[in-house]
């Protein structure tokens, strides 16, 4: 299998022909955000999606094209922040 973040590869006829001729499975992952946020989202996407691919591909009768779904890098989707002064967890010490 081949893992790539080249989302435009399948729009170039010669590269599509090469992918098809190789007989390999092609797995792509999105890389839409710049900088450290983009790198983190790409790594998270691959880490979350890639482990499932080999088992699925073992059952295939020929090459498959897989697109991993991107992990949402927005702060609201990745973090939950609690202010214990407003919403204290069980056993949180109170001020004397």
C-alpha positions in Angstrom: 0.0 0.0 0.0 1.0 3.6 -0.6 0.2 6.4 1.9 0.1 9.9 0.5 -1.3 13.4 1.2 -1.3 14.3 -2.5 -5.0 14.9 -2.9 -4.6 16.0 -6.5 -2.7 12.9 -7.6 -5.9 11.3 -8.8 -6.6 14.2 -11.1 -3.4 13.7 -13.2 -4.0 11.0 -15.9 -0.5 9.7 -16.0 -0.3 9.3 -12.2 -3.7 7.6 -12.1 -2.5 5.2 -14.7 0.7 4.5 -12.7 -1.3 3.9 -9.5 -3.6 1.5 -11.3 -0.7 -0.3 -13.0 1.1 -0.7 -9.7 -1.6 -2.9 -8.2 -1.0 -1.3 -4.9 -3.7 0.1 -2.5 -3.6 3.9 -2.3 -4.5 5.6 1.0 -4.7 9.4 1.1 -5.2 11.7 4.0 -6.3 15.3 4.0 -3.8 18.1 4.9 -5.9 21.2 4.7 -4.4 23.3 7.6 -1.1 25.1 7.6 1.7 24.9 10.2 1.7 23.0 13.4 -2.1 22.7 13.5 -2.0 21.1 10.1 0.8 18.7 11.0 -1.0 17.7 14.2 -4.3 17.1 12.3 -2.6 15.1 9.6 -0.8 12.9 12.2 -4.0 12.4 14.1 -5.9 11.5 11.0 -3.3 8.9 10.0 -3.0 7.5 13.5 -6.7 7.2 13.9 -7.6 5.8 10.4 -4.6 3.8 9.2 -4.7 0.9 11.7 -8.1 -0.2 10.3 -7.0 -0.3 6.7 -4.8 -3.5 6.5 -7.6 -5.7 7.8 -10.1 -4.3 5.3 -7.6 -4.6 2.5 -6.8 -8.2 3.2 -10.3 -9.1 2.1 -10.1 -7.1 -1.1 -9.8 -8.8 -4.5 -7.8 -6.0 -6.1 -6.4 -2.6 -5.4 -8.5 -0.1 -3.4 -8.5 3.6 -3.0 -9.0 4.8 0.5 -9.4 8.4 1.7 -9.0 8.8 5.5 -11.4 11.3 7.1 -9.7 14.3 8.6 -9.6 14.9 12.3 -11.1 18.3 13.1 -8.4 20.5 14.5 -10.6 23.3 15.9 -10.0 24.0 19.6 -13.6 23.4 20.5 -13.6 19.9 19.0 -10.2 18.9 20.5 -10.3 20.4 24.0 -12.7 20.8 26.9 -11.6 23.3 29.4 -13.2 23.3 32.9 -12.8 26.1 35.4 -13.0 24.3 38.8 -14.0 27.6 40.5 -17.3 27.4 38.4 -17.8 23.7 37.9 -15.7 21.8 40.3 -15.2 18.0 39.8 -16.0 15.6 42.6 -13.5 15.8 45.5 -12.1 19.1 44.2 -10.8 21.0 47.3 -12.8 24.1 48.3 -11.2 27.3 49.4 -11.0 27.7 53.2 
